[in-house]
Amino acid sequence: MGRPEPGRTDGLEPDRLSESAARIDPLLDHIVYAAPDIDELVALFRHRTGVDPPLGGRHVGRATRNYLAGLGSGAYLELIGPDDPATRAGVTAFGIDSLAAPRIVGWVVRPADIEARVAAARAAGYDPGEIGPLSRSTPDGTLLKWRMTMDAPDNRDGLVPRLIDWQESPHPAAADLPELSLVALVGFHPEPDVVRTDLSALGVQLEVRQGQPGFELVVDTPKGRITLS
C-alpha cells in the first residue's frame, strides 16, 4: 500500500488500513498531530471527526499549545501547533516551523523506567537522545511537569518514538477527554528494515511499510472511520 495520493493537504484520508494492521504498542502514551496553524487544525479535526478536542494548554518556553482527544487504553491524540500561528518561525518542536500542512509527526511511549530504557536502547545500538524536562500550563492554571527524550541523532522521521515520564503530574488521558477509537497506527519509510532495527533496540513495536516517510493513523469517530496521515 502506498502513501496518500499527491495533492491531498488536509492530512485526512479515507480508511485504507484493515484492523489486522492494528499492532498498537502497549506502551503507547500519545500520538502527535502537528500543523503550522493550530486553530485551522482544530477546526478541520472537529469538522471531519465530530469530536471537539479541549485545550490541553500552553508549553512553557516553547511557543506551542495543544488540544487533546482520548484514544482509549490510557493513550491520547495530541493536536499541536504554534501558540500564535502568525509567528510560527522558530517553533522547532516536532518540526512545526517546516510544516506546510497538518501531519502526524511522531509518537511517544511511556516505559516503567525511562533511564533503564534509554540505557538498554543505547547498548542495543540506538540512541534515543537525552532526557530533558518539559512542562505546560493547563487552562485552570495547573502546571504539568514531565521528562522526555529529545534530540535523538536520528529518529527516522519520527517513526522511532520518544520516551516520556510523567513523574507526579496527572496523566492527560485521565482527564474527561472526548474519545476516538484507535484502530491502527502504521509507519512508512524507504528503509523499513532500518527502522525496525531501531524500534527493536528501543523495545517497542510499530508496523512499518515501504514508502515515503510518514504515518497513517486509523480511528473510528462519530462520523465514521477515517485515516489521519
PAVEX-32744 format. One line per 4 residues: number of its first residue (from 0); their letters; for each residue x, y, z of N, C-alpha, C. Coordinates in pm, 1 decimal, m for minus. Layout:
BEGIN
NUM = A = X/Y/Z/X/Y/Z/X/Y/Z ~ ...
***
This chain:
BEGIN
0 = MGRP = 83.0/m119.4/0.0/0.0/0.0/0.0/86.5/124.4/0.0 ~ 51.9/222.7/m82.4/132.0/343.0/m93.1/87.9/448.8/5.3 ~ 152.2/563.4/m5.2/117.9/677.7/77.0/m1.8/750.4/16.9 ~ m59.0/849.5/85.9/m172.8/923.2/34.7/m145.3/985.1/m100.9
4 = EPGR = m251.9/1000.5/m179.4/m235.2/1049.5/m314.9/m182.4/1191.6/m315.3 ~ m101.0/1227.6/m419.2/m46.7/1362.5/m427.8/m159.4/1465.5/m431.4 ~ m131.2/1582.3/m374.2/m227.1/1690.3/m378.0/m316.8/1697.6/m256.9 ~ m324.4/1591.6/m179.0/m407.6/1594.5/m59.1/m330.7/1668.0/49.7
8 = TDGL = m386.7/1773.6/106.0/m311.9/1854.9/201.5/m376.1/1862.1/338.4 ~ m495.2/1802.9/357.4/m559.8/1817.1/488.2/m520.0/1709.6/586.2 ~ m441.6/1610.0/541.7/m396.2/1506.4/633.1/m503.2/1408.8/673.1 ~ m618.6/1410.2/605.9/m727.9/1320.5/640.4/m764.6/1238.6/518.2
12 = EPDR = m754.0/1107.6/529.5/m774.5/1019.1/417.0/m888.2/920.8/443.6 ~ m956.4/872.6/338.7/m1048.7/761.7/358.5/m972.9/641.2/414.5 ~ m1041.7/556.7/489.0/m976.5/440.9/550.3/m923.6/345.2/445.6 ~ m794.3/308.2/457.5/m735.3/212.3/365.6/m653.5/107.1/439.7
16 = LSES = m667.8/102.2/571.9/m595.8/3.1/650.9/m695.5/m90.8/717.0 ~ m664.1/m218.1/718.2/m752.4/m315.1/781.6/m720.9/m324.9/930.4 ~ m813.5/m380.3/1006.4/m791.1/m395.1/1150.2/m677.1/m492.0/1178.7 ~ m641.3/m574.9/1081.6/m529.1/m666.5/1101.8/m397.8/m591.4/1118.3
20 = AARI = m396.2/m462.2/1078.1/m274.2/m383.0/1090.7/m258.5/m323.5/1230.1 ~ m358.0/m342.0/1316.3/m361.3/m272.7/1444.7/m270.9/m338.7/1547.5 ~ m140.6/m323.3/1531.8/m46.0/m371.4/1632.1/m4.9/m251.3/1716.6 ~ m85.6/m216.6/1811.3/m59.9/m97.9/1891.8/31.0/m135.2/2008.0
24 = DPLL = 142.3/m62.5/2019.7/235.5/m92.1/2127.8/168.5/m65.4/2262.3 ~ 180.3/m158.7/2356.4/115.0/m140.2/2486.9/170.3/m22.5/2566.1 ~ 289.0/26.9/2530.3/346.9/141.1/2599.7/304.0/274.5/2539.6 ~ 218.6/272.4/2436.8/178.0/396.6/2370.7/123.6/496.4/2471.4
28 = DHIV = 179.2/616.4/2470.2/131.1/724.7/2555.3/46.9/821.9/2473.0 ~ 104.2/874.4/2364.4/25.6/959.9/2277.1/86.3/968.3/2138.0 ~ 3.2/1012.9/2045.3/41.1/1032.0/1905.3/32.3/1180.7/1877.1 ~ 129.6/1232.8/1802.0/141.2/1376.8/1781.9/96.6/1415.6/1640.9
32 = YAAP = m3.9/1503.0/1634.0/m60.5/1552.3/1509.9/m34.1/1702.9/1506.0 ~ 58.6/1747.2/1422.3/105.3/1885.4/1424.0/61.5/1960.7/1299.2 ~ 61.0/2092.9/1311.3/20.6/2177.1/1198.4/82.1/2314.8/1213.5 ~ 98.4/2387.1/1101.9/150.5/2523.3/1109.9/49.8/2621.7/1169.0
36 = DIDE = m80.3/2586.0/1165.9/m184.6/2670.2/1224.1/m273.7/2581.7/1310.3 ~ m259.1/2590.8/1440.9/m332.1/2502.2/1531.6/m481.5/2529.4/1528.5 ~ m521.1/2653.8/1508.2/m663.7/2684.6/1505.1/m731.3/2620.7/1383.6 ~ m665.3/2625.1/1269.1/m719.1/2561.0/1149.6/m723.6/2409.8/1166.5
40 = LVAL = m621.1/2353.1/1230.5/m618.5/2208.5/1252.1/m734.7/2164.7/1341.2 ~ m758.3/2236.3/1448.9/m867.1/2200.8/1540.0/m1001.4/2211.0/1469.2 ~ m1021.1/2316.6/1389.7/m1146.9/2332.8/1316.6/m1166.5/2219.9/1215.8 ~ m1061.4/2183.4/1144.2/m1068.7/2074.1/1047.4/m1097.4/1942.0/1117.0
44 = FRHR = m1029.0/1917.9/1227.0/m1047.3/1794.6/1303.5/m1190.4/1784.3/1354.5 ~ m1242.0/1893.3/1407.9/m1378.5/1895.4/1458.8/m1480.1/1866.7/1347.1 ~ m1457.5/1926.8/1231.8/m1549.0/1908.8/1118.8/m1548.6/1765.8/1067.7 ~ m1431.1/1707.2/1056.2/m1420.8/1575.4/995.8/m1453.1/1461.3/1091.4
48 = TGVD = m1430.9/1480.8/1220.7/m1449.9/1371.1/1316.6/m1576.0/1384.2/1400.5 ~ m1628.3/1504.7/1415.4/m1739.1/1525.5/1507.2/m1695.6/1532.9/1651.7 ~ m1564.5/1539.4/1675.9/m1507.8/1547.0/1810.0/m1449.0/1685.5/1831.2 ~ m1480.8/1747.3/1943.6/m1430.3/1880.0/1976.6/m1321.3/1865.5/2083.3
52 = PPLG = m1193.5/1866.1/2043.3/m1086.2/1843.7/2140.2/m1067.2/1965.8/2229.6 ~ m1063.8/1947.6/2360.8/m1042.8/2061.0/2450.6/m897.5/2107.0/2450.8 ~ m878.9/2231.8/2489.9/m744.4/2286.1/2504.8/m669.9/2210.5/2613.8 ~ m550.5/2160.1/2579.6/m466.1/2098.2/2681.2/m390.5/2203.8/2759.4
56 = GRHV = m330.4/2297.3/2685.2/m258.5/2405.8/2749.5/m147.2/2457.5/2661.9 ~ m65.6/2542.0/2722.5/46.3/2605.3/2652.9/177.1/2553.6/2710.1 ~ 271.8/2521.2/2620.3/400.2/2466.4/2663.2/494.5/2580.1/2701.5 ~ 541.3/2573.8/2822.4/623.8/2680.9/2877.7/753.6/2694.6/2798.9
60 = GRAT = 777.4/2814.2/2745.6/902.4/2844.0/2676.1/915.7/2785.5/2537.4 ~ 810.1/2721.5/2483.8/822.4/2658.5/2352.5/725.3/2716.2/2248.7 ~ 645.5/2812.5/2288.6/556.8/2886.5/2197.1/457.5/2796.6/2124.2 ~ 413.8/2689.2/2190.9/314.7/2599.5/2131.8/198.2/2580.7/2228.0
64 = RNYL = 83.9/2538.4/2172.7/m28.7/2494.8/2255.4/m87.9/2370.3/2192.1 ~ m161.6/2295.5/2273.5/m215.9/2170.6/2222.0/m360.8/2150.9/2262.5 ~ m425.1/2059.7/2190.1/m561.9/2016.1/2214.9/m559.0/1863.7/2215.9 ~ m647.3/1801.0/2293.7/m634.8/1658.9/2320.2/m764.1/1583.2/2291.8
68 = AGLG = m748.1/1458.8/2246.2/m860.2/1366.3/2231.2/m813.5/1229.0/2276.3 ~ m894.1/1159.5/2353.3/m857.2/1027.5/2401.8/m858.2/924.1/2291.0 ~ m772.4/822.8/2306.7/m766.2/710.9/2211.8/m798.5/577.9/2278.7 ~ m832.6/581.6/2407.6/m858.3/459.1/2481.0/m731.2/397.3/2535.3
72 = SGAY = m745.0/309.6/2632.4/m632.0/236.5/2692.8/m524.1/329.4/2747.4 ~ m564.9/444.7/2798.5/m468.8/535.6/2860.1/m384.6/614.8/2763.1 ~ m420.6/618.2/2635.0/m346.0/693.0/2533.9/m431.5/807.9/2481.2 ~ m366.8/902.3/2414.7/m441.2/1015.1/2360.1/m375.0/1067.8/2233.6
76 = LELI = m450.4/1146.8/2159.1/m401.1/1215.1/2040.2/m377.5/1360.6/2076.8 ~ m257.7/1409.7/2047.5/m222.8/1548.7/2073.6/m222.3/1627.1/1943.4 ~ m305.7/1730.2/1934.6/m302.6/1824.6/1824.5/m219.6/1942.5/1872.2 ~ m113.2/1976.8/1798.8/m19.9/2078.6/1846.2/20.8/2171.2/1732.7
80 = GPDD = 44.2/2295.5/1767.4/90.2/2394.5/1670.6/136.7/2518.8/1743.6 ~ 178.8/2620.0/1668.0/226.1/2743.8/1730.8/115.2/2809.9/1812.9 ~ 149.3/2858.1/1930.4/51.5/2928.5/2012.0/m3.0/3048.7/1935.1 ~ 83.3/3116.9/1862.6/42.8/3224.9/1772.2/78.9/3182.9/1631.0
84 = PATR = m17.5/3131.0/1552.9/13.1/3081.5/1418.3/76.6/3185.6/1327.3 ~ 56.7/3313.9/1357.6/114.0/3418.8/1272.9/264.3/3432.6/1291.6 ~ 316.6/3376.9/1400.2/460.5/3388.9/1427.1/519.7/3252.0/1454.9 ~ 502.4/3159.2/1359.5/549.3/3023.2/1383.2/697.3/3003.5/1354.3
88 = AGVT = 763.1/3102.4/1294.3/906.2/3089.8/1266.7/980.3/3066.2/1397.8 ~ 1064.3/2966.8/1398.2/1141.0/2934.7/1517.9/1073.1/2838.0/1611.6 ~ 949.3/2797.0/1579.9/881.2/2696.0/1661.9/927.9/2559.4/1613.0 ~ 1036.2/2510.8/1670.1/1103.4/2391.4/1618.1/1049.0/2260.9/1672.5
92 = AFGI = 967.0/2265.5/1776.8/913.5/2141.0/1833.8/842.8/2060.3/1726.0 ~ 882.1/1932.8/1712.1/826.0/1840.3/1614.9/833.6/1894.6/1471.2 ~ 929.7/1982.9/1444.3/947.3/2035.7/1309.1/834.5/2124.3/1261.7 ~ 761.6/2186.0/1355.3/643.9/2265.0/1320.4/678.7/2379.5/1226.0
96 = DSLA = 795.4/2441.8/1244.8/829.3/2557.1/1161.1/851.4/2520.1/1015.1 ~ 866.2/2391.6/985.3/887.9/2349.3/846.6/764.7/2282.9/785.0 ~ 655.4/2272.6/859.4/536.0/2207.2/806.6/459.2/2299.4/713.0 ~ 408.4/2241.1/604.0/322.7/2315.4/512.0/176.0/2279.6/531.4
100 = APRI = 148.6/2170.1/601.3/12.1/2120.9/619.9/10.1/2031.4/743.0 ~ m109.0/2000.7/795.8/m118.2/1909.3/909.8/m55.1/1773.3/879.3 ~ 6.9/1715.1/982.2/75.0/1587.2/961.4/92.4/1514.5/1094.1 ~ 75.5/1383.0/1092.6/117.5/1301.0/1206.0/269.5/1298.5/1204.3
104 = VGWV = 332.2/1352.7/1308.3/477.3/1370.9/1305.8/552.0/1278.0/1400.2 ~ 482.9/1205.8/1485.9/555.1/1117.8/1576.9/463.7/1056.0/1680.6 ~ 525.0/975.0/1765.3/451.0/911.1/1873.4/541.2/899.1/1994.4 ~ 480.3/877.5/2109.5/552.4/879.1/2236.8/509.5/757.4/2318.0
108 = VRPA = 606.7/691.8/2381.4/576.8/575.9/2465.2/616.3/605.3/2608.9 ~ 552.8/532.0/2700.8/572.6/555.2/2844.1/624.1/428.2/2910.6 ~ 757.9/412.3/2920.5/812.7/293.9/2987.6/804.8/308.0/3138.6 ~ 818.1/196.9/3208.2/814.7/199.9/3354.6/937.0/271.7/3411.8
112 = DIEA = 1051.0/259.1/3344.4/1175.8/319.8/3391.8/1244.6/382.7/3271.3 ~ 1234.1/514.2/3257.1/1284.6/580.4/3137.6/1436.9/572.4/3128.0 ~ 1506.1/586.0/3241.8/1652.8/578.0/3237.7/1699.7/439.1/3193.8 ~ 1636.9/335.5/3248.4/1676.4/199.4/3211.4/1647.9/172.6/3064.2
116 = RVAA = 1537.1/224.8/3012.8/1503.8/201.8/2872.9/1601.9/274.3/2780.4 ~ 1642.5/394.8/2816.2/1742.0/467.6/2737.3/1874.2/393.4/2736.8 ~ 1917.2/346.2/2853.0/2044.2/274.2/2861.8/2040.9/146.1/2780.2 ~ 1930.7/72.5/2787.0/1918.9/m52.4/2711.7/1919.0/m25.7/2561.4
120 = ARAA = 1852.3/81.6/2518.9/1849.4/115.0/2376.5/1988.0/149.7/2325.7 ~ 2061.7/226.9/2402.8/2197.8/262.9/2361.2/2286.5/140.0/2354.0 ~ 2271.1/49.6/2449.5/2350.0/m73.6/2447.8/2317.5/m158.8/2325.8 ~ 2192.9/m146.3/2277.6/2149.0/m223.9/2161.0/2174.9/m151.4/2029.7
124 = GYDP = 2230.9/m29.5/2036.5/2271.3/38.6/1913.6/2185.7/155.6/1870.4 ~ 2087.7/196.4/1954.2/2005.9/311.7/1916.3/2011.2/415.9/2027.3 ~ 2039.7/541.3/1988.8/2044.6/650.0/2085.6/1915.5/731.1/2078.3 ~ 1830.4/724.9/2181.9/1704.9/798.5/2179.5/1716.8/944.9/2219.2
128 = GEIG = 1837.8/991.1/2247.7/1857.8/1129.1/2288.8/1859.3/1143.9/2439.6 ~ 1886.0/1265.7/2482.7/1893.2/1293.6/2625.9/1754.1/1314.1/2685.0 ~ 1740.1/1282.5/2812.6/1614.9/1304.9/2884.2/1615.8/1447.5/2938.1 ~ 1511.9/1523.8/2903.0/1505.5/1662.3/2948.5/1370.0/1697.3/3006.3
132 = PLSR = 1363.2/1804.6/3086.6/1237.1/1845.3/3149.6/1151.6/1929.7/3055.6 ~ 1020.6/1910.5/3062.8/924.4/1990.1/2988.3/805.5/2019.6/3079.2 ~ 723.4/2116.8/3040.2/606.6/2149.9/3120.4/505.2/2225.5/3035.7 ~ 381.6/2226.9/3083.8/279.0/2312.7/3022.9/177.5/2350.9/3128.8
136 = STPD = 115.1/2463.5/3104.8/11.4/2512.4/3194.7/m124.6/2473.9/3139.1 ~ m208.9/2412.6/3220.2/m343.5/2375.4/3178.8/m434.1/2498.8/3185.9 ~ m551.4/2493.3/3123.3/m641.0/2609.7/3127.3/m679.0/2654.6/3267.9 ~ m678.1/2562.5/3365.7/m713.3/2603.0/3502.8/m591.6/2650.4/3582.7
140 = GTLL = m476.9/2661.1/3515.8/m357.8/2712.8/3581.0/m266.2/2608.8/3642.0 ~ m302.4/2480.9/3633.0/m216.8/2374.5/3685.4/m92.9/2360.0/3597.4 ~ 23.3/2348.4/3658.3/146.4/2328.4/3584.0/180.5/2179.8/3582.7 ~ 178.4/2119.2/3464.9/219.4/1979.9/3449.5/367.2/1974.6/3415.2
144 = KWRM = 439.6/1882.7/3478.4/581.8/1867.0/3453.2/611.0/1721.4/3418.3 ~ 696.9/1700.8/3320.5/734.5/1566.5/3281.0/875.5/1567.2/3224.3 ~ 926.8/1448.9/3198.8/1057.2/1433.8/3134.3/1037.2/1355.8/3005.3 ~ 1116.0/1392.2/2902.1/1102.6/1324.0/2774.3/1236.7/1322.5/2701.7
148 = TMDA = 1260.3/1217.7/2625.0/1380.8/1213.9/2543.0/1366.9/1314.4/2428.9 ~ 1475.7/1384.9/2401.1/1474.9/1488.4/2297.8/1603.4/1484.0/2217.8 ~ 1594.7/1532.0/2094.0/1711.2/1548.1/2007.2/1784.3/1416.9/1982.5 ~ 1709.3/1312.6/1949.9/1773.0/1188.4/1907.5/1854.0/1215.0/1781.2
152 = PDNR = 1973.9/1158.4/1767.7/2053.1/1181.0/1647.2/1978.6/1146.3/1518.8 ~ 1895.2/1042.5/1522.6/1815.5/1006.5/1404.8/1696.8/921.8/1449.9 ~ 1579.0/982.5/1451.4/1459.1/907.2/1491.7/1379.1/858.2/1371.1 ~ 1446.1/855.5/1254.0/1384.2/801.3/1131.3/1253.4/874.1/1099.1
156 = DGLV = 1263.8/1007.8/1090.5/1147.6/1090.2/1054.6/1031.5/1072.6/1152.3 ~ 1064.1/1053.7/1280.1/962.1/1042.3/1382.5/905.4/903.7/1401.5 ~ 948.6/807.1/1320.3/893.8/672.2/1330.6/941.2/599.6/1455.9 ~ 1059.2/634.2/1504.9/1105.6/578.7/1632.3/1059.2/674.8/1742.0
160 = PRLI = 984.8/627.9/1839.7/918.1/718.7/1932.8/1009.6/781.4/2037.0 ~ 960.6/889.1/2093.3/1022.2/947.0/2211.8/972.6/870.3/2334.4 ~ 1046.8/883.2/2443.4/1009.3/822.8/2570.8/966.5/933.4/2666.3 ~ 867.2/904.7/2750.0/817.1/1006.1/2841.9/799.6/948.7/2982.3
164 = DWQE = 818.3/1036.1/3080.0/795.7/1003.9/3221.7/715.2/1119.6/3279.7 ~ 591.1/1093.0/3318.0/503.4/1198.8/3366.8/529.5/1235.2/3513.0 ~ 622.1/1166.5/3576.6/657.3/1195.6/3715.0/531.8/1200.5/3803.7 ~ 512.3/1308.7/3877.3/399.2/1318.6/3969.1/277.0/1386.8/3906.6
168 = SPHP = 289.5/1429.6/3781.0/178.9/1500.8/3716.6/67.4/1404.3/3677.7 ~ m58.0/1449.1/3684.5/m167.7/1363.6/3637.3/m156.3/1341.6/3487.3 ~ m187.7/1220.3/3444.9/m175.6/1191.0/3302.2/m289.7/1257.9/3225.8 ~ m260.2/1319.1/3110.6/m364.8/1388.3/3034.7/m483.5/1299.6/2998.0
172 = AAAD = m458.7/1170.6/2971.5/m568.3/1081.8/2932.6/m663.5/1052.7/3048.3 ~ m622.0/1086.5/3170.7/m708.3/1064.3/3286.5/m814.4/1173.1/3299.5 ~ m798.4/1280.5/3222.1/m898.9/1386.8/3222.4/m1021.6/1339.9/3144.5 ~ m1126.4/1417.1/3151.0/m1251.3/1380.3/3083.9/m1243.2/1422.6/2937.4
176 = LPEL = m1165.8/1346.5/2857.8/m1144.6/1380.0/2716.9/m1249.9/1313.3/2629.1 ~ m1291.7/1380.7/2521.8/m1373.0/1310.7/2421.8/m1286.2/1204.7/2356.1 ~ m1345.2/1090.9/2320.8/m1262.8/979.8/2273.3/m1292.2/938.8/2130.3 ~ m1183.9/900.5/2063.6/m1187.7/829.6/1937.1/m1150.1/685.7/1967.2
180 = SLVA = m1178.9/594.7/1876.0/m1137.6/456.0/1892.8/m1018.8/428.4/1801.0 ~ m905.6/396.2/1859.7/m783.2/371.1/1783.4/m790.0/233.9/1717.8 ~ m780.2/232.6/1584.7/m785.9/108.0/1508.7/m647.1/61.7/1468.3 ~ m564.2/152.1/1414.4/m432.6/112.4/1365.3/m339.7/231.8/1357.4
184 = LVGF = m212.0/206.4/1376.6/m106.2/304.2/1353.8/1.2/235.0/1271.5 ~ 27.9/288.4/1153.6/125.0/228.0/1061.3/224.5/334.1/1017.6 ~ 352.1/296.9/1011.2/455.4/387.4/963.8/505.8/347.3/826.3 ~ 560.8/445.0/755.6/617.1/421.4/622.4/757.1/481.2/616.9
188 = HPEP = 847.2/412.3/548.9/984.8/461.1/537.4/1050.9/391.7/417.5 ~ 1142.0/462.3/347.3/1211.1/399.3/234.1/1296.3/278.7/273.4 ~ 1341.0/277.3/400.3/1421.8/165.4/452.1/1353.7/107.6/576.7 ~ 1246.5/35.7/559.3/1171.6/m13.1/676.3/1252.2/m103.3/767.6
192 = DVVR = 1344.7/m181.8/712.3/1423.3/m271.5/797.2/1513.5/m194.0/893.1 ~ 1563.9/m80.0/847.8/1646.6/3.5/935.1/1563.4/55.5/1051.6 ~ 1441.6/99.4/1022.0/1352.5/148.1/1126.9/1317.5/35.7/1223.8 ~ 1289.9/m82.5/1170.6/1255.3/m195.8/1256.6/1370.2/m230.8/1351.9
196 = TDLS = 1491.7/m218.0/1303.8/1607.0/m246.1/1389.5/1613.3/m148.3/1506.1 ~ 1589.1/m20.2/1477.5/1590.5/80.1/1583.4/1474.8/60.8/1680.9 ~ 1358.3/26.5/1629.3/1243.9/0.3/1715.9/1272.7/m117.7/1809.4 ~ 1335.9/m220.3/1754.1/1370.5/m337.1/1835.5/1468.7/m299.7/1945.9
200 = ALGV = 1566.4/m214.0/1912.7/1663.4/m170.3/2013.3/1595.2/m92.6/2125.2 ~ 1489.4/m19.3/2090.6/1416.7/58.3/2190.2/1314.9/m27.4/2265.6 ~ 1286.6/m147.0/2211.8/1193.4/m237.2/2277.6/1048.7/m203.1/2255.2 ~ 1017.0/m145.3/2136.8/879.1/m109.0/2104.4/843.0/m166.8/1967.5
204 = QLEV = 713.9/m164.2/1935.1/669.8/m221.5/1809.1/581.9/m124.3/1731.3 ~ 602.4/m124.4/1600.4/523.0/m44.2/1507.9/525.4/m113.4/1373.3 ~ 409.3/m124.3/1311.1/403.1/m176.0/1175.1/469.3/m73.8/1082.6 ~ 576.3/m114.4/1012.4/648.2/m23.9/922.7/649.2/m84.2/782.6
208 = RQGQ = 606.8/m3.9/685.3/598.3/m49.6/547.0/683.0/38.6/455.8 ~ 711.6/m12.6/338.1/789.5/61.4/239.6/710.0/181.8/189.8 ~ 776.9/297.6/181.9/711.2/416.1/129.2/780.8/542.5/173.6 ~ 724.9/654.8/133.8/778.3/782.3/178.4/754.4/797.6/329.0
212 = PGFE = 846.8/864.6/400.3/834.4/872.3/545.7/701.5/933.3/590.4 ~ 639.7/869.9/686.6/514.3/921.5/741.0/436.3/815.9/814.8 ~ 315.9/852.2/853.6/227.8/764.9/930.3/89.3/760.5/867.2 ~ 17.4/656.6/900.5/m127.1/653.1/880.2/m189.5/603.2/1010.1
216 = LVVD = m276.7/686.1/1064.2/m345.8/657.2/1189.1/m493.8/639.7/1158.8 ~ m546.6/521.3/1185.4/m687.9/492.0/1159.1/m764.7/500.5/1290.2 ~ m871.6/580.1/1289.1/m954.9/596.3/1408.4/m1101.9/589.2/1370.2 ~ m1181.6/535.7/1460.9/m1326.7/540.5/1446.7/m1377.1/664.5/1519.4
220 = TPKG = m1462.9/739.7/1453.0/m1512.3/865.8/1504.9/m1664.9/867.4/1500.0 ~ m1729.2/964.2/1561.5/m1874.2/975.5/1549.2/m1922.5/989.9/1404.8 ~ m1832.9/1033.1/1315.8/m1867.6/1047.9/1175.8/m1816.1/933.4/1089.5 ~ m1769.8/826.5/1153.6/m1720.4/711.9/1078.5/m1571.3/695.1/1090.0
224 = RITL = m1517.1/599.5/1017.7/m1374.3/567.6/1023.2/m1296.8/656.2/926.2 ~ m1188.4/715.1/975.2/m1102.3/797.2/891.1/m957.4/763.0/916.2 ~ m870.8/807.5/826.1/m728.2/790.7/840.2/m662.6/927.7/843.6 ~ m582.9/952.7/946.8/m502.9/1074.8/957.5/m362.5/1040.6/913.6
228 = S = m302.5/1127.2/835.4/m166.1/1098.8/787.2/m77.5/1220.7/800.2
***
